[in-house]
Amino acid sequence: MKVTQLDIRPRPPETEDKLAIWPFWATKMRTSSSQAEGAIREFQVGTLEFVGEDGVLTGVKCCQVDEKRKPIAGSEFIIKADLAFIAIGFRGPFNDGVVKELDGKLTLNTDRRGSTNVVANDRDYKTSVDKLWSAGDVRRGQSLVVWAIREGRQAARAIDEALMGASVLPR
Ligand SMILES: Cc1cc2nc3c(=O)[nH]c(=O)nc-3n(C[C@H](O)[C@H](O)[C@H](O)COP(=O)(O)OP(=O)(O)OC[C@H]3O[C@@H](n4cnc5c(N)ncnc54)[C@H](O)[C@@H]3O)c2cc1C
């Protein structure tokens, strides 16, 4: 059995440049014990499509990507595969529910990130739809629970102010 791990990002440096990366997580080549067991790692590779026969996976069509993660023409190749795992993290809130329900009726502005983050600022948390507020992951994208709590509290106050003219809730 062979395992190939594809990464759309460039191969990280062997040692981190802490000054260049601060305040973000210092990027460097890290190898887990599972990867050390023999996984093949490919960097700057985009996945284009699954390839199959009679509904059964036989490969993954890939290509090299440039620094903007755009496919490089003519660089396509196929990796034979009988199993593919997609492990790309959180892509955005589900597109059903209120976002879908409003589609075509009222203009609910969403942003580029996953196209379903519901746009609002972090002062009044108002969306483009009257009496609809957004806070937490659905506003800022996948994040941490401390942000969700903070935004939830601030949004509650903003909603109270908007509905009652003033709020007794703490800032
Ligand atoms: C696997 C995983 C691990 C994580 N680990 C951590 C961690 O270790 N530490 C950390 O800080 N953060 C972690 N997070 C992130 C954290 O869970 C989120 O940032 C946080 O829960 C966001 O809170 P929220 O209230 O914005 O959204 P959510 O917690 O997603 O709450 C949204 C709620 O709205 C409900 N809902 C959706 N649509 C409707 C509707 N139409 N009507 C009524 N209700 C609706 C949903 O059922 C849900 O209960 C993790 C997230 C995941 C997915």
The ligand as an ORCA input file, in Angstrom:
! r2SCAN-3c Opt
* xyz 0 1
  C     -14.192     19.635     15.159
  C     -14.047     21.008     15.780
  C     -13.170     21.202     16.836
  C     -13.028     22.452     17.418
  N     -12.158     22.614     18.459
  C     -12.059     23.804     19.067
  C     -11.210     23.984     20.188
  O     -10.527     23.059     20.641
  N     -11.140     25.211     20.761
  C     -11.860     26.265     20.308
  O     -11.783     27.357     20.873
  N     -12.691     26.120     19.226
  C     -12.812     24.932     18.612
  N     -13.645     24.785     17.523
  C     -14.355     25.959     17.020
  C     -15.599     26.289     17.876
  O     -16.347     25.116     18.099
  C     -16.428     27.323     17.115
  O     -15.600     28.460     16.826
  C     -17.639     27.789     17.914
  O     -18.422     26.688     18.295
  C     -18.472     28.751     17.081
  O     -19.620     29.097     17.815
  P     -20.877     29.707     17.077
  O     -21.875     29.961     18.146
  O     -20.459     30.839     16.206
  O     -21.378     28.561     16.080
  P     -21.864     27.080     16.418
  O     -21.249     26.552     17.667
  O     -21.685     26.314     15.146
  O     -23.407     27.281     16.718
  C     -24.337     27.533     15.707
  C     -25.651     26.928     16.176
  O     -26.691     27.367     15.320
  C     -27.543     26.268     15.092
  N     -28.270     26.557     13.857
  C     -27.815     26.531     12.596
  N     -28.791     26.881     11.740
  C     -29.883     27.140     12.478
  C     -31.202     27.549     12.166
  N     -31.602     27.780     10.904
  N     -32.060     27.726     13.173
  C     -31.673     27.524     14.450
  N     -30.438     27.125     14.811
  C     -29.561     26.945     13.831
  C     -26.632     25.079     15.008
  O     -27.339     23.883     15.243
  C     -25.640     25.394     16.133
  O     -26.075     24.890     17.374
  C     -13.800     23.548     16.934
  C     -14.695     23.339     15.871
  C     -14.818     22.092     15.299
  C     -15.805     21.900     14.164
*
